[in-house]
Each structure stands twice: as structure tokens, then as C-alpha cells.
Amino acid sequence: MLASNFLKWLKYVLLGLIQGITEPLPISSSGHVIIFQNIFGLSIPDEMNFNIWVNFGSFIAIVFFYRLFLKDIIVGFFSYVFKKDKTHLQDFQYGLFVVIATIPAAIAGIFLKPLIDTHLSTLLTVAICEVFTGLLLLFISFFAKRAVKNEVTLKDSILMGLAQVIGLLPGISRSGSTTSIAVANKVDLVKALRFSFMMYLPISLASMVLGIVDLNPATTYWEGYLGAFVMSIFGTYFALRLFFHLVKKDNLKYFGFYCLAVGIAVLVYLGVK
């Protein structure tokens, strides 16, 4: 009995760690969770609420990573709104653009997420989408040196918001799809990635609030949730630090090769199976 409970807890923790590590990386966290669930038998009964909690762990890690930047943007945003301080106009615009960019995915999530979860959360979908993500990352890597624009414009934010809808598909990297659009519009890669992570925060927070409303305490495996939540925080934070270290050294293309390899390997696995 004790061994069974430990294995159950370990399953939650492993999936939390997988989600945490892959969330900030442009390789699709949802796709990797599906791969591990199907191939290694790590599925859990309360998947929807579990995903909300581990995503909130990633939310906390990203907020901590960008804490100084977020503080400046939030203070500047409200200084402009309430004090009419025009020196913070840029902060106000940045915050407004983030809100605008989250709208398409928020609307699409309401109407399309049930369809995606029911019919498209398959290994075949993930494999095809991982190949697509790999090609996107190679595109970004190739064009990144030509992208020198330091500010995200209203047009960029709208296009990145639309691209985030594509990122709802398991296997499509949300950060990869949004960043590719920004880089194609000459936005600096690091600035594009930062804006992409800012777009993630409102949606993650809203999902967490909705998840708490629907949560049934009587059927919630709190030990597993807590373990996965903690692992998601640490996994996301250290993966984020590693990711930006690699990006600054122009190593983004290796994530593209990785996604291509994963997608092809899963296709081969399905063919053999």
C-alpha cells in the first residue's frame, strides 16, 4: 500500500517536473506531457485540474524571473493611468499591448480547448506539430540576426496574439509560434521572447482562478498536486535561466533540431506500433 501511494505521488511529481522544464522552452510542454503519458504510462485521472496547478507553478517562476521588469511595467502603467505621468507612456503601451495580445487565445481557449482536448490531444497530432515547431525554430534562428527592433508595436502584439491561438495545439510551442511572428516583423529575439512570456502570465492566472472554482476538494490528491506544483516552479525557473543563456549564444536552432527529432521519433514509434 505504501509503495503504491509513493508511486502514485511520484507520477504526479514527474509530470510536474516535465511540465515545468518544458514550459519555458520552445518545445511544447503540452506535447511532451502527452508523449510521456502515452509512451511511459504516466497518465493521471484529474488531468485538467492538474495542468492548471502546474501551469500556475510555471506562472510563479516566470513572475520571479522577470520580477524587476514586471515591477517597472506595472508601476509605470498605473503611474500613467492615474497620475498622467507621460514619462511612463511606454510602460502603459507595453502593458496595453500585452492585454491585447492575450485576447485571441483567451477567446479561442473558451471555444476550442474542449475540442482540442477531446480530439487533438493524440500522439499523431503531437508528432506533426513538433515537426512544425522544429521548422519554426529553425526559421527564427535563421532570421534572428536581422531582427533588431527593440520595441513591440500594436501590430506586433496583435499578430503575436493570433499566433498564440496556434499554440493551443499540443506539440506547437506557444513561445515558438508567437516569437516567430515577432522575429519575422524584425523584433529583437530576446525582446520578442520576453513579450511572449508576458502574454502567458494573464492566461495562466485566469486559468488558475477558474480551476479553483471548479476544484472538488473531496477528490483532489493534494500530496500529488503539491509535489507537482513545487517541481513545476523549480523546473520552470532553472529551465528559463538556461534557455536565455543558450539564446544569447545563438543556440536556438538546437531546440529546432530537437523538436524535429522528437516529432520524427514519435511518428516512427506510431508506425512500428
TARALIN-V942325 format. One record per run of one state. SS is the DSSP state (@ for helix, = for strand, . for the rest). FROM is the first residue (numbers start at 1). LEN is the number of residues. If there is no record, write none. Layout:
ss=SS from=FROM len=LEN
ss=SS from=FROM len=LEN
This chain:
ss=. from=1 len=1
ss=@ from=2 len=22
ss=. from=24 len=5
ss=@ from=29 len=11
ss=. from=40 len=7
ss=@ from=47 len=19
ss=. from=66 len=1
ss=@ from=67 len=17
ss=. from=84 len=2
ss=@ from=86 len=35
ss=. from=121 len=2
ss=@ from=123 len=24
ss=. from=147 len=2
ss== from=149 len=1
ss=. from=150 len=4
ss=@ from=154 len=13
ss=. from=167 len=7
ss=@ from=174 len=11
ss=. from=185 len=2
ss== from=187 len=1
ss=. from=188 len=1
ss=@ from=189 len=26
ss=. from=215 len=2
ss=@ from=217 len=3
ss=. from=220 len=2
ss=@ from=222 len=27
ss=. from=249 len=3
ss=@ from=252 len=21
ss=. from=273 len=1
